[in-house]
Amino acid sequence: MDIPQLRPDRPDVGQWEGENIAPGETRNFRLTVSESYSGMNVRIPIQVVRSMQPGPTLLITAALHGDEINGTGVIRQIIHQGLLQLERGSVILVPVLNLLAFDRHSRYLPDRRDLNRCFPGTTTGSLASRMARRIFDEIVMRSDYGIDLHTAAVRRTNFPNVRADLSDPQVARIAKAFGIELILDGRGPKGSFRREACAAGCPTIVMEGGEVWKVEPGIVDSAIKGIVNVLRELEMLPGRPEITEHQLSLTKTKWLRAERGGFLQFHVKPGDGVEKGQAIATNTNLLGVEKSVLYSPYAGVVLGMTTLPAVTPGEPICHLGQLPRAMQPAKLTLNRAANEGLEERLIDELSTNVMVVERTEPNDTLDSP
């Protein structure tokens, strides 16, 4: 199968700000994207791996939000394990895209802007907009395909899923080839890295998994497997993608929010399948007296959830994806058990971040203040 180079007019992947990278060569360097308060250059680390044979260029990025470093661990493992013995094409690895935020252990830039809402950026706008433009011109425009690695936001965790615009055949191709169980179908927010990269002719997907400020082994294994699968799909590595047999595309998701302030008892884990009307969490006061119960509005799967049990009214508790009619929660569980894949391991690992208990009858022996 011939995998096209989607943008033959793109800038040369071997020419970077004075760096000349020949076919068959791997080179580490830093790309200047901005300046700090002290006037020093902000230079993000990049590795470019080129094979001897021409082919597509795949971009792999992490820490676009500076506190989301699971992807940084993924890219470091790919490099240390020597997984990129390419037969054709090139790979661009960016372990920390947003260095200014990374250095502050923060999601945001020093001006409090979200870099992932500022693409493709401008040369005359804010700090975030100028950085986005530089990254877009120098990195995205050299690439034929992209994989952007993310985690949940602070005080939340995500079960691994891919976010992709499945209406684009090239995006759908790499999203499905990534091989993990859950794909959320959608274009992504306006100004986001993947949406604007796709619009510019670089089909890009996002993998979401795990928490901020951590490198979690199960998430790393899942992401590496997916990246290798995409490289195989693009015929850049030998072999065929290993795709889960029960891959699901989800089109409807919903954040369930707290109705009352209080302290939560969780009844589900990240990745669990849930029935319509199933209890998700019980909200109690600090003495354990029940105040309210949150129920699932449909048969679904837990995509993400808060890891902080103390909530105020309106706070997001559980991100729930609606299962297709043909896939009920019991069937999802059976498929996972038969597949013996990463899903069961990830449910166990991610659930260590929350205390999950069975739903019991309310405690009405004490007055509720």
N, C-alpha and C positions, 0 to 999 in steps of 0.2 A: 504494500500500500504506500503510495507516494504522499507524504505529508508536506503540504505547501508551506513555503515561507510566505506568510500572509502579507507582509509589507516589504516588498523588495526594494522600495525606495528609502527605507529607514537608514539612519546614520550607522556607520560601520561599528560593529560590536568590538572590533579590535583597536579602535581609536578613542582614547579617553583623556582629555585634558593633559596632553603631552605623553600619555602612556600608549605604547604600541604593543599589542598583544597578538602574536602570530598564531595561525592555526596549529593546534596541538599543544599550546602553551596554557598554563594556569598562572594567573598573576593576582596578587593582593595589592590594593592601593586605596587611597582616600580621595573622595570627591568633595570639593568645596560647595556647600549649599547656602551658607549664610555667614554672619559674623556675630560674635557674642557681645555682651555689654562692654567688655574690655577691649573690643576691637579685634580680637583674635578670630581667625578663620574657623568656622564650624565645618569639619570635614568628616563625612560618614564613611565607614569602612565598607569596602566592596571586594568580592572575589569574582573574577571572570574565568570560567573554564571553557576552553575551546577545543573541539575535536579537530582531527585532520580533515574530516569530510564536511561539506556545507550542509546546512539544515536549519530548522527553526531555532530561535533564541527564546528560552524560557526564563522568565524573571521570577525569583522567589524573594519575598520581602517579609520582614517582621518588625515589631515595635514601631509601627506607624503611630500607635498610642504608646507613649514611652514607658508605661508601667505593664504593658502586656508582653511579657518576655518568654512565655512558653515557646513562641516561634523562634526567638533568638537561640534557645537551647536546641531546637530542631535543626537550625542551619549549622550550628557548631557541630552537632553530631554527624550531619551529612559530610561535613568537611573532615572531621577526625576519623570517621570510618572509611573514608575514601570511596564513597558510593558513586561518584560521578566519573566512571570510566566510560566516557561517551563514545558512541560509534559514529554519531553525526551531530551537527548543530552545536549550540553554545548554551551555557547557563550563567545567569547573573545572580549572585547571592548577595543580599543586603541584610545582615543580621540585625541592624538597628537603623531604621529609616529616619526616625525622629530623635536625633541625638540630644537636642536641647531639652526635650521632655524626659528622655531616658536618664540623663544626668541628674534630674531632679526627682526621679522615681514618680513621675507624674504622667497622667493621661494627656495633659495639655501643654502647649507652649508657654513661655514666660508671659506672653500677652493674653493668656487665658483662652486663646482660640483653639479650636479642634482642627488640627491639620487635615483630618479626614473629612472635612466639609469644605475644603478650600481649593480642591482641584478643578480644572487644570491650573488655576492660579493666574497671576499677572506679574509683570515686571515692575509695576509702579504702585502696588497695593500694600497691604499690611505685611508684617513679618511672615505670617503664615502663608499668605497669598504668594509672596515672593519665593519662599522656600518650595511651595507646591509647584510653581512654574519651573523652577530649576530642576527639581526631581523629575517632573513630567518630561521636560525637554531632553534631559541627559540620560535618563534611565528608561522610562516607559517607552519613549519613541524609538529606542534601540531594540525593543522586544516584540516578539510575535505572540507570546502567550504570557499570562501572569498568574501567580498564586500568592495571595496575601494572607499571612498568618496572624490571627487575632485570638483574644480570650474574652471572657465576660468582663464587664466593668467592675469597679471596686465593690467589695462585699457581695459579689455574686459568683456563681460558677456555671459553666455551660457544658452540657453533654456534646461531644464532637458532632459538628454538622457542617455542611458546605452551603454557602450562600451563592446563588448563581442565577443569571437571567437565562432560563431555559428556552426562551423564544429565539435566542441566537444559537444556530446550530454548532458553531465552533465552541462557544461557551458550554453548551450542553454536553458536547463531546468530552471536554476535559473534566467537567463536573462529575459526570457518570463514571469516567475512567478513574477518578480519584478513589472511588471504590467503597467509601464508607456508607453507612446505612441511611442517613438522613440528609436530604437536599432541600433547602428552603428556596423556592422559586420566586425571584423578584429582581428588579433592576438595581435596588439599593438606593440610599438617599442621594439627593442631588448634591453634587460637589464631592461625593465619596470617591476614593481612589479607584475602586473597581468599576463603578459606573462610568466615570470619565475615561478610564483606560479602554473600556469596551467601546465607547463612543468614538475614540480615536483610532480604532482598528486593532487593538491589542486585547483579545478575549481574555478576561481575568475572572477568577473565582476567589472567594474568601473561605478559609477554614476557621471556624470558631471552636474553641475548646479550652476548658479549664478556667483558672483564676489568674488575677494579676499577681505580680511579684513572686511568681513561682515557676519552676521548671518541673512539670509533673511527668513521670516516666510513661504512663499510659497514653497521655496526650502526645508526647514526643513519638512514641512508637506508631500511633495512629497516623500522625502527620507524615512521618517518614515513609510509611507504607503507601500513603496516598500520592506523595510526590514521585516515588519510584514508579507507581502505576501510571501517572501522567507521562513520565519520561518514556515508559514502554509504549504507551498509546501513540506517542509522537515518533516512535521508532528511533529514539535517541539512545536508549538502552535496549539490550536484547531481552527477549521474553515477552509474555503476555500479562496484561494487568490482572491482578487478583481482586475481583469485585465481589462484594457480598451478594448472596443470592436473593436477599429480600430488601434491596434498595428501595427507598420510598421518596417520592417527591411531594412536599407539603406546600400548599398554597395559602393556607389560613393559619395564622398564629394569634395568640392573645396573651397579654400580661394580666394575670389575676392579681388584684390589689386588695390590701387590707381594708376592711370596713371599719375597724375599731383600732385604737391604740392598745398595745399590750405585748405579751410575750408568747411566741409561737411554739407549738408542738407540731413538727412536720410529720406527715403520714406517707410521704412519697420521697423517692430518691431521684437525682438527675438521671434521665434516660428511661425511667419507668413508663410503661404503658398504663393508662388509667381509663376506667369506665366512666361513662356519663353519670354524673351525680355522685361520684366517689369523693370522699373527703380528702382534701389536699393538705390542709393545716387547720389546727384549732388554736384560736386566739384566747389566751387567758390573762387574768391579772397576775401580779407577782406572787400571789399566794396559791395560784393554780385554779382559781375559779373561772369557769368557762364564760367567755363573753360573746364569741361568735365562731362560726365554722365556715371555711371556704371550700366550696364544692366545684368539681369540674363541670363546665357547661357542655362538654361533648367528649366522645371517646377520643383520646389523644395520647401524646407522648410528651414527657417533661423534657423540654429543650434546655431549660436553665432555671435557676432558682436563687433566691437570696441565701446567703450563709449567715446573716445576722438575724437572730430570732426576735430582737426588740424592734417593734415597728410603730409607726404613727398612721392614722387613717390616710389611705391613698397610696401608701408605699407599695411598690411592686414586690410580689412574693414568688410567683411561679410563672414562667414563660411556657405556654402550652401550645403545641402544634396539633392541629386536627388531623386524625388519621383518615386516609381514604376509606370509603365504605367497605371495600373488599378486605381491609386489614383491621381487624378488631384487636384490642389489647391482648387477649389470650393467645391469638394466633401469632402476634408479634413475639410474645414470650417463647412460644414453641419454636418459632423459626430461629430465634437466637440460640436456644439450647441445642438445636440440631446442627446449627452452623459452627458452633464452638469457636466463635470469633472473639474479637476484642471487646464486643459490647458488654458482655457479662462482667469481664474484668474491670472495665471502665466504670460501670455502675457501682461496683463494690469500692473501687478506689475513690471515686468522687463523693460517694456517700459518707466517707469518713469526715468530711467537712461540715456535715449537718447531723443532728441527732434525730433519728427517725423512730417513731413509736406508733403502735397500733392505736386506732381510734377507739376510745372508751366512752362509756356513759358520762355525762357531765357531772362534775362535783358540785352538788347544790347544798352541801352541809354547812357552807360558810356564806355569810352575806357578801354580796358583790358590791364593793364601794363604787 
